């Protein structure tokens, strides 16, 4: 069951970055930030929430928090990173091209231990579902179906933010959807691969 659809609304621009809203629910706020090359962006108040970052382009950034050391990061499209809440920081795209990052701000605290299903997709369909990050707030799954592949029945218990990495049956490249609990069988009817990333919200 889909709880929402991608909402593309221009949110704002400041020196060095642009922000496009994607989805906003009671559990998470997702938006795409575009960083221009060699234009440092200062966040004087820091970030009050924990976040999941999914990189939509290949590139490199630096990040300096307060008076701390410079953190250097290189990444590829589809890489996932956990970013805890922090104080003031400066980030800079040190590459030659703009880079986009899907940022998923997590609202509130986990509700408690996450429920467990005997039909968990990472267990019953490990061929197509891989866990790439998990903590007390989220579980991030990388989903890959080859052309015309079909998986076994599985169950989703948690709400999740889903990023489409390419065009496929239920979404276009870089679409962001919010989906809820469901039990289903998935199949890729297309002639090309279907790749997604799902951020489950605990």
MDTraj code that builds the backbone (N, CA, C; nanometers):
import mdtraj as md
import numpy as np

residues = "UNK UNK UNK UNK UNK UNK UNK UNK UNK UNK UNK UNK UNK UNK UNK UNK UNK UNK UNK UNK UNK UNK UNK UNK UNK UNK UNK UNK UNK UNK UNK UNK UNK UNK UNK UNK UNK UNK UNK UNK UNK UNK UNK UNK UNK UNK UNK UNK UNK UNK UNK UNK UNK UNK UNK UNK UNK UNK UNK UNK UNK UNK UNK UNK UNK UNK UNK UNK UNK UNK UNK UNK UNK UNK UNK UNK UNK UNK UNK UNK UNK UNK UNK UNK UNK UNK UNK UNK UNK UNK UNK UNK UNK UNK UNK UNK UNK UNK UNK UNK UNK UNK UNK UNK UNK UNK UNK UNK UNK UNK UNK UNK UNK UNK UNK UNK UNK UNK UNK UNK UNK UNK UNK UNK UNK UNK UNK UNK UNK UNK UNK UNK UNK UNK UNK UNK UNK UNK UNK UNK UNK UNK UNK UNK UNK UNK UNK UNK UNK UNK UNK UNK UNK UNK UNK UNK UNK UNK UNK UNK UNK UNK UNK UNK UNK UNK UNK UNK UNK UNK UNK UNK UNK UNK UNK UNK UNK UNK UNK UNK UNK UNK UNK UNK UNK UNK UNK UNK UNK UNK UNK UNK UNK UNK UNK UNK UNK UNK UNK UNK UNK UNK".split()
xyz = np.array([
    [0.0853, -0.1191, 0.0000],
    [0.0000, 0.0000, 0.0000],
    [0.0884, 0.1234, 0.0000],
    [0.0704, 0.2088, -0.0961],
    [0.1492, 0.3312, -0.1014],
    [0.0814, 0.4375, -0.0163],
    [0.1605, 0.4976, 0.0735],
    [0.1061, 0.5982, 0.1629],
    [0.1137, 0.7377, 0.1050],
    [0.1972, 0.7567, 0.0031],
    [0.2113, 0.8898, -0.0549],
    [0.2846, 0.8796, -0.1857],
    [0.2844, 0.9862, -0.2594],
    [0.3562, 0.9892, -0.3852],
    [0.4603, 1.0986, -0.3787],
    [0.5522, 1.0928, -0.4725],
    [0.6559, 1.1951, -0.4747],
    [0.5936, 1.3325, -0.4923],
    [0.6348, 1.4254, -0.4100],
    [0.5868, 1.5624, -0.4191],
    [0.7057, 1.6490, -0.4586],
    [0.7058, 1.7005, -0.5781],
    [0.8186, 1.7783, -0.6270],
    [0.7813, 1.9258, -0.6193],
    [0.8353, 1.9926, -0.5212],
    [0.8064, 2.1337, -0.4993],
    [0.9380, 2.2055, -0.4773],
    [0.9591, 2.3136, -0.5500],
    [1.0811, 2.3900, -0.5293],
    [1.0793, 2.4520, -0.3907],
    [1.1822, 2.4211, -0.3107],
    [1.1813, 2.4662, -0.1719],
    [1.2682, 2.5883, -0.1498],
    [1.3780, 2.6009, -0.2226],
    [1.4606, 2.7184, -0.1995],
    [1.6008, 2.7036, -0.2536],
    [1.6719, 2.8140, -0.2586],
    [1.8096, 2.8170, -0.3051],
    [1.8887, 2.9075, -0.2133],
    [2.0063, 2.8646, -0.1768],
    [2.0999, 2.9526, -0.1095],
    [2.2341, 2.9331, -0.1770],
    [2.3293, 3.0175, -0.1465],
    [2.4580, 3.0122, -0.2155],
    [2.5150, 2.8715, -0.2115],
    [2.5383, 2.8144, -0.3292],
    [2.6028, 2.6856, -0.3383],
    [2.5104, 2.5663, -0.3372],
    [2.3802, 2.5844, -0.3085],
    [2.2937, 2.4672, -0.3046],
    [2.1497, 2.5032, -0.3424],
    [2.0784, 2.4025, -0.3899],
    [1.9346, 2.4117, -0.4157],
    [1.8681, 2.2939, -0.3476],
    [1.7436, 2.3117, -0.3040],
    [1.6709, 2.2083, -0.2311],
    [1.5373, 2.1833, -0.2994],
    [1.5061, 2.0570, -0.3255],
    [1.3783, 2.0177, -0.3831],
    [1.3116, 1.9179, -0.2898],
    [1.1917, 1.9515, -0.2435],
    [1.1171, 1.8632, -0.1545],
    [1.0737, 1.7377, -0.2299],
    [1.0711, 1.6245, -0.1592],
    [1.0218, 1.4998, -0.2168],
    [0.9011, 1.4479, -0.1402],
    [0.9179, 1.4114, -0.0141],
    [0.8047, 1.3656, 0.0666],
    [0.8210, 1.4173, 0.2089],
    [0.7089, 1.4307, 0.2769],
    [0.7099, 1.4745, 0.4164],
    [0.5985, 1.3999, 0.4885],
    [0.6333, 1.3139, 0.5835],
    [0.5362, 1.2362, 0.6592],
    [0.5607, 1.2593, 0.8075],
    [0.4819, 1.1924, 0.8915],
    [0.4990, 1.2046, 1.0359],
    [0.6311, 1.1445, 1.0818],
    [0.6901, 1.0558, 1.0004],
    [0.8131, 0.9879, 1.0397],
    [0.9383, 1.0442, 0.9744],
    [0.9252, 1.0988, 0.8548],
    [1.0459, 1.1387, 0.7810],
    [1.0158, 1.2515, 0.6841],
    [1.1191, 1.3312, 0.6598],
    [1.1151, 1.4404, 0.5622],
    [1.2273, 1.4152, 0.4630],
    [1.1933, 1.3952, 0.3366],
    [1.2931, 1.3642, 0.2347],
    [1.2990, 1.4752, 0.1310],
    [1.4210, 1.5141, 0.0943],
    [1.4412, 1.6209, -0.0021],
    [1.5759, 1.6003, -0.0700],
    [1.5897, 1.6560, -0.1885],
    [1.7151, 1.6456, -0.2638],
    [1.7880, 1.7787, -0.2570],
    [1.9122, 1.7734, -0.2140],
    [2.0006, 1.8896, -0.2089],
    [2.1003, 1.8787, -0.3242],
    [2.1143, 1.9843, -0.4008],
    [2.2152, 1.9904, -0.5071],
    [2.3243, 2.0875, -0.4649],
    [2.4480, 2.0391, -0.4622],
    [2.5635, 2.1210, -0.4230],
    [2.6446, 2.1558, -0.5474],
    [2.6687, 2.2838, -0.5668],
    [2.7472, 2.3298, -0.6802],
    [2.8968, 2.3167, -0.6497],
    [2.9790, 2.2994, -0.7532],
    [3.1229, 2.2813, -0.7309],
    [3.1874, 2.4026, -0.6651],
    [3.2718, 2.3761, -0.5659],
    [3.3591, 2.4761, -0.5051],
    [3.2839, 2.5975, -0.4516],
    [3.1667, 2.5717, -0.3968],
    [3.0897, 2.6768, -0.3308],
    [3.0536, 2.6273, -0.1912],
    [3.1361, 2.6562, -0.0910],
    [3.1104, 2.6065, 0.0447],
    [2.9727, 2.6493, 0.0953],
    [2.9044, 2.5570, 0.1627],
    [2.7727, 2.5831, 0.2205],
    [2.7847, 2.5722, 0.3711],
    [2.7470, 2.6775, 0.4412],
    [2.7560, 2.6809, 0.5869],
    [2.6197, 2.6529, 0.6484],
    [2.6182, 2.5627, 0.7452],
    [2.4973, 2.5363, 0.8229],
    [2.5250, 2.5829, 0.9657],
    [2.4961, 2.7094, 0.9980],
    [2.5384, 2.7666, 1.1258],
    [2.4691, 2.7055, 1.2467],
    [2.3512, 2.6475, 1.2256],
    [2.2777, 2.5874, 1.3369],
    [2.2904, 2.4358, 1.3412],
    [2.3679, 2.3806, 1.2497],
    [2.3836, 2.2359, 1.2474],
    [2.2576, 2.1670, 1.1998],
    [2.2435, 2.0407, 1.2389],
    [2.1287, 1.9616, 1.1977],
    [2.0737, 1.8912, 1.3199],
    [1.9476, 1.9151, 1.3505],
    [1.8894, 1.8678, 1.4764],
    [1.8473, 1.7215, 1.4724],
    [1.8365, 1.6625, 1.3548],
    [1.7879, 1.5249, 1.3441],
    [1.8926, 1.4334, 1.2826],
    [1.8812, 1.3043, 1.3141],
    [1.9597, 1.2036, 1.2432],
    [1.9076, 1.1923, 1.1005],
    [1.9980, 1.1543, 1.0075],
    [1.9598, 1.1487, 0.8664],
    [2.0192, 1.0272, 0.7986],
    [1.9513, 0.9841, 0.6938],
    [2.0086, 0.8914, 0.5963],
    [2.0370, 0.9712, 0.4700],
    [2.1579, 0.9600, 0.4180],
    [2.1966, 1.0280, 0.2939],
    [2.2135, 0.9228, 0.1842],
    [2.1526, 0.9480, 0.0693],
    [2.1715, 0.8618, -0.0473],
    [2.2228, 0.9495, -0.1606],
    [2.3394, 0.9166, -0.2110],
    [2.4036, 0.9997, -0.3128],
    [2.3479, 0.9638, -0.4507],
    [2.3037, 1.0656, -0.5228],
    [2.2444, 1.0458, -0.6539],
    [2.3440, 1.0649, -0.7674],
    [2.4628, 1.1118, -0.7359],
    [2.5677, 1.1322, -0.8356],
    [2.7012, 1.0881, -0.7776],
    [2.7966, 1.0642, -0.8646],
    [2.9339, 1.0378, -0.8222],
    [3.0031, 1.1702, -0.7937],
    [3.0859, 1.1740, -0.6894],
    [3.1550, 1.2978, -0.6594],
    [3.2382, 1.2881, -0.5337],
    [3.2738, 1.4051, -0.4809],
    [3.3547, 1.4135, -0.3592],
    [3.3172, 1.5404, -0.2846],
    [3.3130, 1.5301, -0.1526],
    [3.2800, 1.6425, -0.0657],
    [3.3802, 1.6517, 0.0465],
    [3.3878, 1.7706, 0.1065],
    [3.4529, 1.7867, 0.2356],
    [3.3486, 1.8389, 0.3341],
    [3.3676, 1.8037, 0.4602],
    [3.2753, 1.8497, 0.5648],
    [3.3575, 1.8814, 0.6884],
    [3.3354, 2.0005, 0.7437],
    [3.4073, 2.0435, 0.8631],
    [3.3055, 2.0825, 0.9688],
    [3.3073, 2.0132, 1.0808],
    [3.2136, 2.0416, 1.1891],
    [3.2843, 2.1237, 1.2972],
    [3.2328, 2.2442, 1.3215],
    [3.2944, 2.3316, 1.4217],
    [3.4400, 2.3575, 1.3888],
    [3.5241, 2.3358, 1.4889],
    [3.6687, 2.3517, 1.4698],
    [3.7380, 2.2187, 1.4489],
    [3.6603, 2.1175, 1.4148],
    [3.7152, 1.9839, 1.3966],
    [3.7910, 1.9693, 1.2664],
    [3.8460, 1.8492, 1.2434],
    [3.9225, 1.8244, 1.1212],
    [3.8314, 1.8202, 0.9990],
    [3.8919, 1.8347, 0.8832],
    [3.8189, 1.8267, 0.7572],
    [3.7947, 1.6796, 0.7241],
    [3.6682, 1.6449, 0.7064],
    [3.6313, 1.5087, 0.6665],
    [3.6176, 1.5053, 0.5155],
    [3.6871, 1.4121, 0.4517],
    [3.6826, 1.3999, 0.3068],
    [3.6016, 1.2761, 0.2690],
    [3.5096, 1.2915, 0.1726],
    [3.4216, 1.1824, 0.1336],
    [3.4172, 1.1707, -0.0176],
    [3.4391, 1.0511, -0.0693],
    [3.4169, 1.0210, -0.2104],
    [3.3010, 0.9219, -0.2173],
    [3.2188, 0.9309, -0.3203],
    [3.1001, 0.8471, -0.3262],
    [3.0587, 0.8235, -0.4699],
    [2.9733, 0.7224, -0.4870],
    [2.9171, 0.6882, -0.6168],
    [2.7643, 0.6948, -0.6083],
    [2.7006, 0.6973, -0.7211],
    [2.5545, 0.6969, -0.7241],
    [2.5022, 0.5731, -0.6511],
    [2.4084, 0.5935, -0.5615],
    [2.3488, 0.4833, -0.4870],
    [2.4166, 0.4523, -0.3556],
    [2.5284, 0.5169, -0.3247],
    [2.5920, 0.4958, -0.1939],
    [2.5017, 0.5518, -0.0836],
    [2.5074, 0.4876, 0.0327],
    [2.4240, 0.5246, 0.1471],
    [2.5132, 0.5583, 0.2653],
    [2.4774, 0.6641, 0.3387],
    [2.5547, 0.7035, 0.4567],
    [2.4593, 0.7433, 0.5691],
    [2.4959, 0.7061, 0.6909],
    [2.4238, 0.7485, 0.8109],
    [2.4897, 0.8746, 0.8647],
    [2.4103, 0.9788, 0.8924],
    [2.4653, 1.1039, 0.9439],
    [2.3900, 1.1423, 1.0712],
    [2.4534, 1.1265, 1.1896],
    [2.3876, 1.1656, 1.3147],
    [2.3662, 1.3169, 1.3219],
    [2.2747, 1.3584, 1.4088],
    [2.2536, 1.5008, 1.4351],
    [2.3864, 1.5651, 1.4742],
    [2.4028, 1.6923, 1.4384],
    [2.5323, 1.7558, 1.4622],
    [2.5155, 1.9044, 1.4864],
    [2.6269, 1.9649, 1.5269],
    [2.6322, 2.1094, 1.5417],
    [2.6669, 2.1759, 1.4099],
    [2.7066, 2.3021, 1.4171],
    [2.7364, 2.3804, 1.2970],
    [2.8443, 2.3116, 1.2124],
    [2.8297, 2.3222, 1.0795],
    [2.9283, 2.2605, 0.9910],
    [2.9308, 2.3340, 0.8574],
    [3.0388, 2.3098, 0.7825],
    [3.0539, 2.3618, 0.6469],
    [3.0811, 2.2440, 0.5555],
    [3.0098, 2.2371, 0.4443],
    [3.0342, 2.1310, 0.3470],
    [3.0650, 2.1938, 0.2115],
    [3.1481, 2.1250, 0.1327],
    [3.1857, 2.1774, 0.0010],
    [3.1967, 2.0638, -0.0989],
    [3.1382, 2.0846, -0.2148],
    [3.1546, 1.9948, -0.3284],
    [3.2886, 2.0275, -0.3928],
    [3.3855, 1.9363, -0.3789],
    [3.5200, 1.9632, -0.4296],
    [3.5421, 1.9021, -0.5676],
    [3.4356, 1.8499, -0.6296],
    [3.4468, 1.7961, -0.7640],
    [3.4217, 1.9016, -0.8693],
    [3.4139, 1.8570, -0.9939],
    [3.3984, 1.9491, -1.1066],
    [3.2540, 1.9669, -1.1492],
    [3.1619, 1.8841, -1.0972],
    [3.0227, 1.8893, -1.1396],
    [2.9303, 1.8972, -1.0189],
    [2.8085, 1.9470, -1.0371],
    [2.7121, 1.9463, -0.9261],
    [2.6853, 1.8035, -0.8786],
    [2.6556, 1.7890, -0.7513],
    [2.6172, 1.6592, -0.6969],
    [2.4850, 1.6731, -0.6224],
    [2.4028, 1.5698, -0.6339],
    [2.2732, 1.5670, -0.5669],
    [2.2738, 1.4603, -0.4585],
    [2.2106, 1.4943, -0.3466],
    [2.2015, 1.4023, -0.2334],
    [2.0560, 1.3974, -0.1877],
    [2.0002, 1.2763, -0.1778],
    [1.8691, 1.2596, -0.1166],
    [1.8905, 1.2510, 0.0336],
    [1.8387, 1.3486, 0.1066],
    [1.8526, 1.3519, 0.2516],
    [1.7182, 1.3153, 0.3144],
    [1.7207, 1.2198, 0.4055],
    [1.5995, 1.1738, 0.4725],
    [1.6148, 1.2037, 0.6210],
    [1.5493, 1.3107, 0.6654],
    [1.5509, 1.3490, 0.8065],
    [1.4531, 1.2614, 0.8832],
    [1.4977, 1.2080, 0.9955],
    [1.4138, 1.1193, 1.0761],
    [1.3506, 1.1979, 1.1889],
    [1.2199, 1.1951, 1.1965],
    [1.1472, 1.2708, 1.2977],
    [1.1232, 1.1838, 1.4204],
    [1.1527, 1.2369, 1.5383],
    [1.1236, 1.1648, 1.6608],
    [1.2173, 1.0484, 1.6841],
    [1.1777, 0.9645, 1.7781],
    [1.2575, 0.8503, 1.8203],
    [1.1925, 0.7212, 1.7733],
    [1.2683, 0.6103, 1.7699],
    [1.2077, 0.4823, 1.7344],
    [1.0949, 0.4470, 1.8317],
    [0.9951, 0.3765, 1.7821],
    [0.8795, 0.3389, 1.8642],
    [0.9110, 0.2239, 1.9590],
    [1.0262, 0.1620, 1.9444],
    [1.0625, 0.0459, 2.0249],
    [1.1208, -0.0603, 1.9337],
    [1.1414, -0.1822, 1.9855],
    [1.1961, -0.2884, 1.9007],
    [1.1115, -0.3083, 1.7752],
    [1.1776, -0.3149, 1.6618],
    [1.1052, -0.3303, 1.5360],
    [1.0428, -0.4687, 1.5286],
    [0.9212, -0.4802, 1.4742],
    [0.8586, -0.6119, 1.4598],
    [0.9372, -0.6981, 1.3619],
    [0.9194, -0.8276, 1.3721],
    [0.9905, -0.9233, 1.2877],
    [0.8886, -1.0093, 1.2143],
    [0.9127, -1.0331, 1.0877],
    [0.8246, -1.1173, 1.0075],
    [0.9003, -1.2404, 0.9592],
    [0.8315, -1.3539, 0.9582],
    [0.8907, -1.4753, 0.9016],
    [0.9101, -1.4617, 0.7515],
    [0.8407, -1.3640, 0.6929],
    [0.8526, -1.3399, 0.5494],
    [0.9368, -1.2162, 0.5199],
    [1.0295, -1.1841, 0.6106],
    [1.1171, -1.0698, 0.5892],
    [1.1886, -1.0844, 0.4550],
    [1.1842, -0.9819, 0.3686],
    [1.2427, -0.9962, 0.2350],
    [1.3923, -1.0248, 0.2352],
    [1.4650, -0.9744, 0.3341],
    [1.6097, -0.9998, 0.3365],
    [1.6408, -1.1456, 0.3718],
    [1.5412, -1.2162, 0.4228],
    [1.5585, -1.3581, 0.4579],
    [1.5039, -1.4482, 0.3478],
    [1.3770, -1.4270, 0.3103],
    [1.3144, -1.5171, 0.2130],
    [1.3506, -1.4817, 0.0695],
    [1.4027, -1.3608, 0.0466],
    [1.4405, -1.3198, -0.0886],
    [1.5763, -1.2495, -0.0859],
    [1.6740, -1.3179, -0.0267],
    [1.8076, -1.2599, -0.0129],
    [1.8738, -1.2365, -0.1486],
    [1.8271, -1.3012, -0.2520],
    [1.8822, -1.2789, -0.3864],
    [1.8572, -1.1358, -0.4319],
    [1.7414, -1.0808, -0.3953],
    [1.7014, -0.9488, -0.4442],
    [1.7093, -0.8384, -0.3397],
    [1.7106, -0.8735, -0.2111],
    [1.7092, -0.7756, -0.1026],
    [1.8350, -0.7907, -0.0170],
    [1.9148, -0.6845, -0.0077],
    [2.0364, -0.6839, 0.0734],
    [2.0294, -0.5703, 0.1753],
    [2.0613, -0.5997, 0.3008],
    [2.0671, -0.4963, 0.4048],
    [2.2015, -0.4256, 0.3937],
    [2.1994, -0.2924, 0.3767],
    [2.3246, -0.2173, 0.3637],
    [2.3524, -0.1295, 0.4848],
    [2.2511, -0.1062, 0.5681],
    [2.2692, -0.0249, 0.6881],
    [2.1535, -0.0562, 0.7822],
    [2.1838, -0.0690, 0.9124],
    [2.0766, -0.0884, 1.0097],
    [2.1201, -0.0352, 1.1456],
    [2.0279, 0.0348, 1.2119],
    [2.0485, 0.0788, 1.3492],
    [1.9118, 0.0860, 1.4168],
    [1.9013, 0.1561, 1.5288],
    [1.7751, 0.1548, 1.6025],
    [1.6673, 0.2419, 1.5395],
    [1.7000, 0.3182, 1.4335],
    [1.6007, 0.4044, 1.3689],
    [1.5611, 0.3605, 1.2294],
    [1.6536, 0.2965, 1.1580],
    [1.6254, 0.2602, 1.0186],
    [1.6884, 0.1259, 0.9847],
    [1.6350, 0.0661, 0.8800],
    [1.7041, -0.0406, 0.8083],
    [1.6987, -0.0031, 0.6613],
    [1.8141, -0.0045, 0.5949],
    [1.8216, 0.0341, 0.4545],
    [1.8466, -0.0904, 0.3710],
    [1.7615, -0.1102, 0.2715],
    [1.7687, -0.2277, 0.1843],
    [1.8026, -0.1856, 0.0424],
    [1.8959, -0.2570, -0.0191],
    [1.9241, -0.2387, -0.1619],
    [1.8514, -0.3502, -0.2362],
    [1.7713, -0.3113, -0.3357],
    [1.6841, -0.4051, -0.4062],
    [1.7267, -0.4111, -0.5522],
    [1.7505, -0.5315, -0.6019],
    [1.7953, -0.5482, -0.7407],
    [1.7243, -0.6678, -0.8032],
    [1.6497, -0.6413, -0.9091],
    [1.5865, -0.7461, -0.9880],
    [1.6413, -0.7412, -1.1290],
    [1.6855, -0.8559, -1.1796],
    [1.7265, -0.8643, -1.3186],
    [1.6063, -0.8649, -1.4099],
    [1.6282, -0.8542, -1.5407],
    [1.5154, -0.8551, -1.6351],
    [1.4288, -0.9789, -1.6173],
    [1.2985, -0.9573, -1.6034],
    [1.1989, -1.0644, -1.5966],
    [1.2174, -1.1561, -1.4759],
    [1.2878, -1.1112, -1.3741],
    [1.3013, -1.1922, -1.2530],
    [1.1805, -1.1730, -1.1624],
    [1.1475, -1.2801, -1.0904],
    [1.0358, -1.2788, -0.9965],
    [1.0844, -1.3366, -0.8643],
    [1.0440, -1.2746, -0.7544],
    [1.0853, -1.3211, -0.6233],
    [0.9718, -1.3922, -0.5511],
    [1.0022, -1.4546, -0.4366],
    [0.8987, -1.5202, -0.3578],
    [0.8137, -1.4197, -0.2802],
    [0.7027, -1.4641, -0.2291],
    [0.6190, -1.3782, -0.1462],
    [0.6967, -1.3315, -0.0236],
    [0.6834, -1.2036, 0.0087],
    [0.7487, -1.1504, 0.1276],
    [0.6605, -1.0425, 0.1892],
    [0.6970, -1.0013, 0.3108],
    [0.6139, -0.9069, 0.3858],
    [0.6948, -0.7865, 0.4309],
    [0.6387, -0.6679, 0.4113],
    [0.6938, -0.5447, 0.4663],
    [0.6078, -0.5040, 0.5855],
    [0.6704, -0.4849, 0.7003],
    [0.5976, -0.4460, 0.8203],
    [0.6073, -0.2956, 0.8452],
    [0.7221, -0.2387, 0.8139],
    [0.7483, -0.0984, 0.8445],
    [0.7170, -0.0077, 0.7258],
    [0.6809, 0.1178, 0.7542],
    [0.6754, 0.2188, 0.6494],
    [0.8160, 0.2407, 0.5956],
    [0.8258, 0.2800, 0.4699],
    [0.9580, 0.2960, 0.4097],
    [0.9559, 0.4038, 0.3009],
    [1.0696, 0.4707, 0.2886],
    [1.0929, 0.5660, 0.1816],
    [1.1702, 0.4929, 0.0732],
    [1.1193, 0.4945, -0.0489],
    [1.1778, 0.4162, -0.1582],
    [1.2293, 0.5097, -0.2672],
    [1.3557, 0.4919, -0.3038],
    [1.4181, 0.5663, -0.4134],
    [1.4341, 0.4742, -0.5331],
    [1.3865, 0.5182, -0.6491],
    [1.4021, 0.4426, -0.7733],
    [1.5307, 0.4887, -0.8420],
    [1.6220, 0.3960, -0.8631],
    [1.7509, 0.4306, -0.9232],
    [1.7474, 0.4283, -1.0753],
    [1.6421, 0.3689, -1.1325],
    [1.6258, 0.3712, -1.2775],
    [1.4772, 0.3577, -1.3097],
    [1.4446, 0.3728, -1.4366],
    [1.3060, 0.3584, -1.4792],
    [1.2630, 0.2130, -1.4640],
    [1.1447, 0.1904, -1.4094],
    [1.0908, 0.0562, -1.3927],
    [0.9397, 0.0629, -1.3817],
    [0.8783, -0.0499, -1.3522],
    [0.7321, -0.0614, -1.3603],
    [0.6593, 0.0449, -1.2781],
    [0.7000, 0.0651, -1.1546],
    [0.6226, 0.1505, -1.0637],
    [0.6832, 0.2883, -1.0390],
    [0.7894, 0.3232, -1.1092],
    [0.8506, 0.4529, -1.0861],
    [0.9566, 0.4854, -1.1896],
    [0.9872, 0.6142, -1.1981],
    [1.0898, 0.6629, -1.2888],
    [1.2186, 0.6917, -1.2113],
    [1.3274, 0.7100, -1.2848],
    [1.4571, 0.7390, -1.2245],
    [1.4480, 0.8568, -1.1278],
    [1.4963, 0.8354, -1.0057],
    [1.5028, 0.9350, -0.8983],
    [1.3672, 0.9692, -0.8366],
    [1.2610, 0.8965, -0.8734],
    [1.1351, 0.9108, -0.8005],
    [1.1538, 0.8685, -0.6554],
    [1.0801, 0.9312, -0.5664],
    [1.0805, 0.8943, -0.4247],
    [0.9358, 0.8706, -0.3817],
    [0.9060, 0.7516, -0.3329],
    [0.7725, 0.7157, -0.2883],
    [0.7765, 0.6776, -0.1404],
    [0.6636, 0.6844, -0.0763],
    [0.6487, 0.6319, 0.0597],
    [0.5507, 0.5161, 0.0531],
    [0.5915, 0.4001, 0.1054],
    [0.5068, 0.2814, 0.1038],
    [0.4863, 0.2303, 0.2451],
    [0.3761, 0.1584, 0.2653],
    [0.3422, 0.1059, 0.3969],
    [0.3483, -0.0451, 0.4012],
    [0.2900, -0.1014, 0.5066],
    [0.2926, -0.2455, 0.5281],
    [0.2184, -0.3168, 0.4147],
    [0.2756, -0.4282, 0.3695],
    [0.2097, -0.5091, 0.2673],
    [0.2789, -0.6445, 0.2550],
    [0.2061, -0.7402, 0.2083],
    [0.2592, -0.8718, 0.1725],
    [0.2340, -0.8909, 0.0235],
    [0.3386, -0.9214, -0.0498],
    [0.3213, -0.9302, -0.1948],
    [0.4331, -1.0105, -0.2584],
    [0.4160, -1.0343, -0.3884],
    [0.5179, -1.0961, -0.4727],
    [0.5617, -0.9916, -0.5736],
    [0.6924, -0.9745, -0.5905],
    [0.7440, -0.8746, -0.6839],
    [0.8006, -0.9411, -0.8083],
    [0.7810, -0.8742, -0.9203],
    [0.8346, -0.9220, -1.0469],
    [0.8784, -0.8028, -1.1307],
    [0.9920, -0.8148, -1.1962],
    [1.0382, -0.7128, -1.2898],
    [0.9987, -0.7566, -1.4304],
    [0.8949, -0.6951, -1.4888],
    [0.8514, -0.7380, -1.6219],
    [0.9350, -0.6799, -1.7353],
    [1.0278, -0.5917, -1.7012],
    [1.1031, -0.5217, -1.8034],
    [1.2205, -0.5990, -1.8589],
    [1.2797, -0.5434, -1.9633],
    [1.3958, -0.6046, -2.0288],
    [1.5277, -0.5539, -1.9712],
    [1.5208, -0.4621, -1.8736],
    [1.6413, -0.4111, -1.8080],
    [1.6283, -0.4310, -1.6578],
    [1.7367, -0.4121, -1.5862],
    [1.7366, -0.4328, -1.4419],
    [1.6485, -0.3281, -1.3735],
    [1.6028, -0.3614, -1.2533],
    [1.5248, -0.2693, -1.1702],
    [1.5974, -0.2561, -1.0374],
    [1.6435, -0.1336, -1.0071],
    [1.7201, -0.1087, -0.8851],
    [1.6517, -0.0032, -0.8001],
    [1.6392, -0.0311, -0.6699],
    [1.5777, 0.0619, -0.5756],
    [1.6543, 0.0571, -0.4443],
    [1.6340, 0.1598, -0.3629],
    [1.6818, 0.1607, -0.2251],
    [1.5622, 0.1923, -0.1362],
    [1.5406, 0.1111, -0.0337],
    [1.4285, 0.1321, 0.0583],
    [1.4826, 0.1607, 0.1976],
    [1.4367, 0.2712, 0.2563],
    [1.4741, 0.3082, 0.3924],
    [1.3543, 0.2802, 0.4818],
    [1.3633, 0.1717, 0.5581],
    [1.2565, 0.1342, 0.6488],
    [1.2648, 0.2177, 0.7752],
    [1.1515, 0.2662, 0.8218],
    [1.1458, 0.3587, 0.9360],
    [1.0965, 0.2839, 1.0587],
    [1.1818, 0.2700, 1.1590],
    [1.1468, 0.1925, 1.2772],
    [1.0673, 0.2769, 1.3762],
])
top = md.Topology()
chain = top.add_chain()
for i, resn in enumerate(residues, 1):
    res = top.add_residue(resn, chain, resSeq=i)
    for name in ("N", "CA", "C"):
        top.add_atom(name, md.element.get_by_symbol(name[0]), res)
traj = md.Trajectory(xyz[None], top)
